[in-house]
Amino acid sequence: MMKSIKYLCHYDFQNAPLKREYPLSAATKMDYIISSIIDAGYFVELYSMAPIDNEKLGLYKGYTTKKKNCSIQYQPTVTGNSIFCKLARMVFRDISLLYFLLFKVRRNEPIIVYHSPAFIRILFWAKKIKRFKLILEAEEIYHDVSKFSKSFILAEDRLLKSADAYLFSTELLHTRVNSRNKAWLVNYGTYNVEPQICDKFGDGKIHVVYAGTFDPNKGVADAVAAGEFLASNYHLHILGFGSVEQIQYVKKIVDEISEKTQARVTYDGLLKGAEYLKFLQKCHIGLSTQKPDAAFNGTSFPSKVLSYMSNGLSVVSIRIDAIEKSKVGSYIKFYDKQEPIEIAKAIMSTDIINENRVLLERLSLEFNAEMKVLLDSFNRV
C-alpha cells in the first residue's frame, strides 16, 4: 500500500471549477515539492486553506477531489465582501483548521505545513496538544518582510523553533532558525529545466532581460538605468508587472535612458506562459537587481534566478548571501554596489555560455533523493 503524507497550504489544482485566492509564485514551488514527494513514493493529501474568490454572498461546503497520487481537501467557507462575511470566513477558517489538526492528524504523524501567518498560532497549540511531527516549509520569516505586532513576532519565532524538521528556501534560514540542528532540506525553488523551444535573437546583439515585479525594492529602476552604460551591441529588455503608477514610471525611465545610450533599451510589457518562456530563451543574460539592504534578502531566495537558469540564461545579480552561499552561487556573475554603472560592468563581463540547465538537473536529482530520506525517516515502522 502506498504511504501518504499530509500537506497543509494555500493551493489549488490548475483549471479547478472554482477560482481560489492563493499566491501563484508559491504554487509553482509547491507544484515542484508535490512532484518530489510523489517521486519519493508517497501519496500527497493536500489540505488547502485557499479561500474562494467570489464577491457574492455564498456558503460553500468542504469537499475533496483527487488526481493521480494526490488529493486536495477544501474547507467550508463563506464568500462576500461585507464585514460579516469576512468575519465569518475567518471563523470558518480557524475552526476547520483546528478540527483538521486535532481530529484528522494522528499523534506522531508527519505533516508538511507551508509556513503562513494564517496558521501560526493555531498550528503551534494544535501541535502541543496532538504531538504530530511538523515538517515546516519556511520560505521566509514574515516579520522580516512586513511590520507585525510584537505578539506575532514572538508567536512566529516560537512556531519556527517548535518544528521537527524543515524545508528551507535558503541555507541562511537554517543558520538562523535551526539552532538544534534538526533534520532539514533546502530548496530554492523549482529545479525543472524548461525545454528549448526557440533560438536566441539573431541580430548579433547580446540580449539582457529584467523580468519580474516593478516593486521598487526589486531594483527595476536600477536595471533600466544600467542601460545607459551598456555598449552598442547590447539590448536591454524590461518585462514585468506592477501597479498602473509603477508601469508608467518604468516606461518613463526607459524612454529617458534610451535617449542617453548607444545600447537599445525597451519596455516589452507583461508576457505569460509559452510567450514568456520563448522571450526568455531568446535572451542571453537575466538580471536580478533587487535592493541589497531590503530585509527579506537575508532569508529569501529570488525566484527569478532559477527561472533564468532553467531557460538557459546566464545570470547577473547583486551580491547577497542568500544567493552567494547557495549551491548556485558559483554560477552567478555578481556586482557589489547597487549602482547602474556597476550593473553594466557586470553585464558586459558575463560569459553568455553556461551550464545552468545541467546544474538544475543535478540539483533536482539531489533534492528528490534527500526528500525521500527525510520522509522515510518519519515513516519507519
Secondary structure, DSSP 4 states (H G I P E B T S, - for coil): --EEEEEEES---TT-SS-B---HHHHHHHHHHHHHHHHTTEEEEEEE-PPB---S-EEE--EEEEETTEEEEEPPEEE-SSHHHHHHHHHHHHHHHHHIIIIIS-TT-EEEEE--TTTHHHHHHHHHHH--EEEEEES--HHHHS---HHHHHHHHHHHHH-SEEEESSHHHHHHH-TT--EEEE--S--PPPPP-SPPP-SSSEEEEEEEE--GGGTHHHHHHHGGGS-TTEEEEEEEE--HHHHHHHHHHHHHHHTT-SSEEEE-----HHHHHHHHHH-SEEEE---TT-GGGGT---HHHHHHHHTT-EEEEE--HHHHTSTTGGGSEEESS--HHHHHHHHHT--S---HHHHHHHHHHHHHHHHHHHHHHTS--
